[in-house]
Amino acid sequence: MDKKSATYKDAGVDIDAGNKFVKMITPLVKATARPEVLTDIGGFGGLFSFHADKYRKPTLVSATDGVGTKLKLAFMLDKHDTVGIDLVAMCVNDIIVQGAEPLFFLDYLATGKLAPEKAAEIVKGIADGCKQAGCALIGGETAEMPGFYAEGEYDLAGFSVGAVDNDSIIDGSSITVGDKIIGIASNGLHSNGYSLARKVFFDLMKLTPDAQIDGFDQPIGAELLTPTRIYVKTILNLIRDFDIKGIAHITGGGLIENVPRVIPNHCRAVIDTKAWEKPAIFTALKEGGNIAKEEMYRTFNYGLGMVIIVPEEQCDEVMMRLSGLEETAWEIGVIEKTDDSSPSVTLV
């Protein structure tokens, strides 16, 4: 008796499902195109014609990141159309802090069994994020790996490249004593601190994702799944007209770890923690988990997604511009001299 011929599909990898997925996402990808994009989705590599003549001395800036355990919320709610925005945000927000305009983006989606409709929802979010950032989605990889991930789960990673003129790189080296610190509002946790947030809300407080908490307009699960804000267009507008000396993307490590990354040695950022409004989600976390103040500032963005450092004489104008851009922002502190050789943050 002849043995049955084994197939890749029998082993758990469905090439036909992959082809269906590519057809579903092609219009989403095309909607992010910039004039420099030379290829359609499906090639071995994405081609991008870099217009170096726009720069005196062009410098490429790259960043890669993931979404972390925020994906667990997407699994719990079976909602997958926003985590792609988070993926893009975590990369392009890191690029823009150095003054670089994001040019293109690539994604990596890995799952145990490919569900084309769910995967298309994920890519829809990635495309939405790319449009918010003004960069092109020029390619990616979808890996179907049977037995590697729990049923219904997946992982995401992203990679972005931007460009800036070498003379315009923002690296914090010109920051000096007396410069002002401005914080731009976040809209929640963004994509950091979710392991602790899930422990507090779902393990300690015994809530379910559809639970309603006083002060929230939506259930806790939907609140936690709110996509990360993308600040690219706002920052590009500011650096066009102002002397933005330093920018910090407030991600894992919060204000305590991220602000020192952009200020020089022998300087400290003195930040008034009463200067800005904290979204209700942070109060709920702090009280629900009895979390110490320093832990809150080290783990979460605590209401500030971006921090920018500007000359004192430009601070008021920058604040007016941010208001005109419909950003919520606050003057939160000042740069002072310190005897410590390493840069630091002092919260008051």
Secondary structure as GFF3:
##gff-version 3
##sequence-region A 1 348
A	DSSP	alpha_helix	15	30	.	.	.	ID=ss1
A	DSSP	three_ten_helix	52	54	.	.	.	ID=ss2
A	DSSP	beta_strand	58	66	.	.	.	ID=ss3
A	DSSP	three_ten_helix	68	70	.	.	.	ID=ss4
A	DSSP	alpha_helix	71	77	.	.	.	ID=ss5
A	DSSP	alpha_helix	83	96	.	.	.	ID=ss6
A	DSSP	beta_strand	101	111	.	.	.	ID=ss7
A	DSSP	alpha_helix	116	133	.	.	.	ID=ss8
A	DSSP	beta_strand	136	144	.	.	.	ID=ss9
A	DSSP	beta_strand	154	165	.	.	.	ID=ss10
A	DSSP	three_ten_helix	166	168	.	.	.	ID=ss11
A	DSSP	beta_strand	180	185	.	.	.	ID=ss12
A	DSSP	alpha_helix	194	198	.	.	.	ID=ss13
A	DSSP	pi_helix	199	204	.	.	.	ID=ss14
A	DSSP	alpha_helix	220	224	.	.	.	ID=ss15
A	DSSP	alpha_helix	232	241	.	.	.	ID=ss16
A	DSSP	beta_strand	246	249	.	.	.	ID=ss17
A	DSSP	alpha_helix	254	258	.	.	.	ID=ss18
A	DSSP	three_ten_helix	259	262	.	.	.	ID=ss19
A	DSSP	beta_strand	267	271	.	.	.	ID=ss20
A	DSSP	alpha_helix	280	289	.	.	.	ID=ss21
A	DSSP	alpha_helix	293	299	.	.	.	ID=ss22
A	DSSP	beta_strand	304	310	.	.	.	ID=ss23
A	DSSP	three_ten_helix	312	314	.	.	.	ID=ss24
A	DSSP	alpha_helix	315	324	.	.	.	ID=ss25
A	DSSP	beta_strand	329	337	.	.	.	ID=ss26
A	DSSP	beta_strand	344	347	.	.	.	ID=ss27
###
